[in-house]
Amino acid sequence: MAKITKDMIIKDIININMGCIPILLNEGMHCVGCPASQGETLEEACIVHGLDADVLAKKLNDFVVSVDGE
């Protein structure tokens, strides 16, 4: 399983598991469908939205592990 890191591009995070989309949306990151998600890292998006990238990466990884079981 690929580990989600704050230097990953949002598009690549979504490609790991589409279930990450609701988590990003719940955090106020409505950029998942905009062109910025094609080249913006999780950390860059978190800076724009005033979020802690490490905390969000952990939430995303915890979710992926819970559904993929790895």
DRENDO-980185 format. One record per atom (N, C-alpha, C): residue number from 1; residue in one letter; x, y, z. Coordinates in nm, 3 decimals, padded with zeros to 5 digits. Layout:
% residues N
    n  res        u        v        w
  NUM    A        X        Y        Z
...
% end
This chain:
% residues 70
    n  res        u        v        w
    1    M   00.084  -00.118   00.000
    1    M   00.000   00.000   00.000
    1    M   00.088   00.124   00.000
    2    A   00.051   00.220  -00.080
    2    A   00.124   00.346  -00.085
    2    A   00.088   00.430   00.038
    3    K   00.190   00.486   00.099
    3    K   00.166   00.574   00.214
    3    K   00.145   00.716   00.164
    4    I   00.041   00.779   00.213
    4    I   00.010   00.916   00.176
    4    I   00.100   01.008   00.257
    5    T   00.168   01.098   00.185
    5    T   00.256   01.195   00.249
    5    T   00.214   01.335   00.209
    6    K   00.258   01.433   00.286
    6    K   00.217   01.570   00.259
    6    K   00.277   01.626   00.131
    7    D   00.378   01.560   00.076
    7    D   00.436   01.608  -00.049
    7    D   00.374   01.543  -00.173
    8    M   00.271   01.462  -00.151
    8    M   00.200   01.400  -00.263
    8    M   00.100   01.497  -00.325
    9    I   00.081   01.483  -00.455
    9    I  -00.017   01.564  -00.527
    9    I  -00.156   01.509  -00.494
   10    I  -00.250   01.600  -00.476
   10    I  -00.387   01.562  -00.437
   10    I  -00.444   01.456  -00.531
   11    K  -00.423   01.474  -00.660
   11    K  -00.472   01.378  -00.759
   11    K  -00.420   01.238  -00.730
   12    D  -00.292   01.227  -00.691
   12    D  -00.233   01.096  -00.662
   12    D  -00.292   01.036  -00.534
   13    I  -00.326   01.120  -00.438
   13    I  -00.390   01.071  -00.316
   13    I  -00.526   01.012  -00.349
   14    I  -00.601   01.082  -00.432
   14    I  -00.734   01.033  -00.473
   14    I  -00.721   00.902  -00.550
   15    N  -00.615   00.890  -00.629
   15    N  -00.594   00.766  -00.705
   15    N  -00.563   00.647  -00.614
   16    I  -00.507   00.672  -00.497
   16    I  -00.481   00.564  -00.402
   16    I  -00.613   00.505  -00.353
   17    N  -00.707   00.594  -00.318
   17    N  -00.839   00.548  -00.275
   17    N  -00.937   00.665  -00.289
   18    M  -01.038   00.647  -00.371
   18    M  -01.135   00.754  -00.394
   18    M  -01.213   00.789  -00.267
   19    G  -01.209   00.702  -00.168
   19    G  -01.272   00.730  -00.041
   19    G  -01.206   00.845   00.034
   20    C  -01.090   00.888  -00.013
   20    C  -01.022   01.004   00.047
   20    C  -01.094   01.134   00.014
   21    I  -01.173   01.134  -00.093
   21    I  -01.242   01.256  -00.135
   21    I  -01.331   01.312  -00.024
   22    P  -01.419   01.232   00.038
   22    P  -01.502   01.290   00.145
   22    P  -01.421   01.346   00.262
   23    I  -01.308   01.285   00.292
   23    I  -01.223   01.334   00.401
   23    I  -01.170   01.472   00.364
   24    L  -01.121   01.487   00.241
   24    L  -01.070   01.617   00.196
   24    L  -01.182   01.721   00.195
   25    L  -01.299   01.682   00.146
   25    L  -01.412   01.775   00.142
   25    L  -01.454   01.817   00.283
   26    N  -01.455   01.723   00.377
   26    N  -01.492   01.755   00.515
   26    N  -01.394   01.852   00.580
   27    E  -01.272   01.853   00.530
   27    E  -01.171   01.946   00.582
   27    E  -01.179   02.082   00.513
   28    G  -01.274   02.096   00.419
   28    G  -01.289   02.223   00.348
   28    G  -01.210   02.232   00.220
   29    M  -01.151   02.121   00.179
   29    M  -01.072   02.118   00.056
   29    M  -01.161   02.081  -00.061
   30    H  -01.226   02.179  -00.113
   30    H  -01.315   02.156  -00.226
   30    H  -01.237   02.159  -00.357
   31    C  -01.105   02.162  -00.346
   31    C  -01.018   02.166  -00.463
   31    C  -01.004   02.029  -00.529
   32    V  -01.064   01.926  -00.471
   32    V  -01.046   01.791  -00.527
   32    V  -01.093   01.783  -00.672
   33    G  -01.185   01.867  -00.711
   33    G  -01.234   01.864  -00.848
   33    G  -01.180   01.976  -00.934
   34    C  -01.096   02.061  -00.879
   34    C  -01.048   02.175  -00.957
   34    C  -00.911   02.145  -01.017
   35    P  -00.872   02.221  -01.116
   35    P  -00.742   02.196  -01.181
   35    P  -00.622   02.203  -01.086
   36    A  -00.634   02.275  -00.975
   36    A  -00.522   02.284  -00.881
   36    A  -00.485   02.146  -00.826
   37    S  -00.582   02.056  -00.814
   37    S  -00.554   01.924  -00.758
   37    S  -00.462   01.841  -00.847
   38    Q  -00.447   01.882  -00.970
   38    Q  -00.361   01.809  -01.063
   38    Q  -00.212   01.837  -01.039
   39    G  -00.181   01.946  -00.968
   39    G  -00.041   01.978  -00.948
   39    G  -00.008   02.030  -00.809
   40    E  -00.108   02.036  -00.721
   40    E  -00.087   02.090  -00.587
   40    E  -00.065   01.977  -00.488
   41    T   00.036   01.993  -00.403
   41    T   00.060   01.891  -00.302
   41    T  -00.039   01.907  -00.187
   42    L  -00.048   01.804  -00.106
   42    L  -00.133   01.810   00.012
   42    L  -00.086   01.923   00.103
   43    E   00.043   01.937   00.118
   43    E   00.096   02.043   00.204
   43    E   00.061   02.182   00.152
   44    E   00.073   02.202   00.021
   44    E   00.038   02.332  -00.037
   44    E  -00.110   02.363  -00.016
   45    A  -00.194   02.263  -00.037
   45    A  -00.337   02.282  -00.017
   45    A  -00.369   02.311   00.129
   46    C  -00.299   02.243   00.220
   46    C  -00.321   02.266   00.363
   46    C  -00.281   02.408   00.402
   47    I  -00.174   02.458   00.347
   47    I  -00.131   02.594   00.377
   47    I  -00.240   02.692   00.336
   48    V  -00.294   02.674   00.216
   48    V  -00.400   02.762   00.165
   48    V  -00.524   02.757   00.254
   49    H  -00.554   02.637   00.306
   49    H  -00.676   02.618   00.385
   49    H  -00.653   02.627   00.535
   50    G  -00.531   02.658   00.576
   50    G  -00.502   02.674   00.718
   50    G  -00.509   02.545   00.797
   51    L  -00.467   02.435   00.736
   51    L  -00.472   02.304   00.800
   51    L  -00.331   02.250   00.825
   52    D  -00.320   02.156   00.916
   52    D  -00.193   02.089   00.943
   52    D  -00.181   01.969   00.849
   53    A  -00.084   01.974   00.761
   53    A  -00.067   01.869   00.660
   53    A  -00.035   01.734   00.722
   54    D   00.042   01.733   00.830
   54    D   00.075   01.605   00.895
   54    D  -00.049   01.540   00.955
   55    V  -00.134   01.620   01.017
   55    V  -00.257   01.567   01.076
   55    V  -00.349   01.512   00.968
   56    L  -00.364   01.585   00.859
   56    L  -00.452   01.539   00.751
   56    L  -00.395   01.415   00.683
   57    A  -00.264   01.409   00.663
   57    A  -00.203   01.290   00.603
   57    A  -00.230   01.168   00.692
   58    K  -00.222   01.187   00.824
   58    K  -00.251   01.075   00.915
   58    K  -00.396   01.031   00.903
   59    K  -00.489   01.125   00.896
   59    K  -00.631   01.090   00.879
   59    K  -00.651   01.009   00.752
   60    L  -00.589   01.054   00.645
   60    L  -00.603   00.985   00.516
   60    L  -00.543   00.846   00.523
   61    N  -00.424   00.834   00.581
   61    N  -00.361   00.702   00.594
   61    N  -00.442   00.609   00.684
   62    D  -00.495   00.662   00.794
   62    D  -00.577   00.580   00.884
   62    D  -00.699   00.527   00.809
   63    F  -00.760   00.612   00.726
   63    F  -00.876   00.568   00.648
   63    F  -00.836   00.457   00.551
   64    V  -00.729   00.480   00.476
   64    V  -00.687   00.381   00.375
   64    V  -00.656   00.247   00.441
   65    V  -00.588   00.251   00.553
   65    V  -00.558   00.127   00.626
   65    V  -00.686   00.058   00.672
   66    S  -00.782   00.138   00.717
   66    S  -00.907   00.078   00.767
   66    S  -00.987   00.009   00.658
   67    V  -00.979   00.058   00.535
   67    V  -01.056  -00.005   00.427
   67    V  -00.974  -00.108   00.350
   68    D  -00.843  -00.089   00.343
   68    D  -00.759  -00.182   00.268
   68    D  -00.700  -00.290   00.358
   69    G  -00.701  -00.264   00.488
   69    G  -00.653  -00.364   00.583
   69    G  -00.504  -00.385   00.585
   70    E  -00.428  -00.289   00.542
   70    E  -00.282  -00.306   00.543
   70    E  -00.219  -00.214   00.643
% end
